[in-house]
Amino acid sequence: MARLIIEAVSGESEFTDIMFRLELFVSVSDGKTGLPVSGLQPEHFRLCSPVGKLFDMSISSQSEATWDRMADEGAGCYSLGISISKESGKQKVEWIEGEFYPFGIQVRFTDDHNELYMGQTVVRVQSLGK
């Protein structure tokens, strides 16, 4: 198993109005080389939270940042939109404005040689509301 270094911060912004999701910004780098891990998809990210005991959580959006606006080179930094719902995803639920939410974030994938790469971290995010 190879280790990944995962760091995360809130991506919430008062500039952007997002009603039904919290935003996280997650950096993923290789534990041996320190190089950014690019090209990850939503299925490579897993979440846990006390909120998950009451509601269904999902990654509703995911995009990778590039090093500059004109480049195609992925930075290994990902914006994740986290949504909650009930009734097996049939009813969206709003995050409570001003409330803090803790998350465990795990990144996990296998390479072409079937070697497992994994790392995790925790982050606390405050919902800035609607």
C-alpha angles and dihedrals in degrees: 000000000000121000124237123201110226125188125174139184135174114281092193115132134183087212092065118055110214114166106182105032143055118223124227128183112209129188118203122191136166112263094219103041103021089227118144116260107230133187100040119156131210091265089064091063124075127187136199129181140153084251086067089070090066106026141030110257125204142168100248096180137014133180135166121229121228126219093249137004095256098044130090093203110117116231098209087244117120135194111215125192111207119202133184129205142163135220091048094306096313096113121046117219126207121232112242112256112245094012121129119228125193119212135187110212122197126185116198135168143140125235129222090279091053092250113152118234117194143163139151144193141174131239137179117219129191116214110231091198130222 
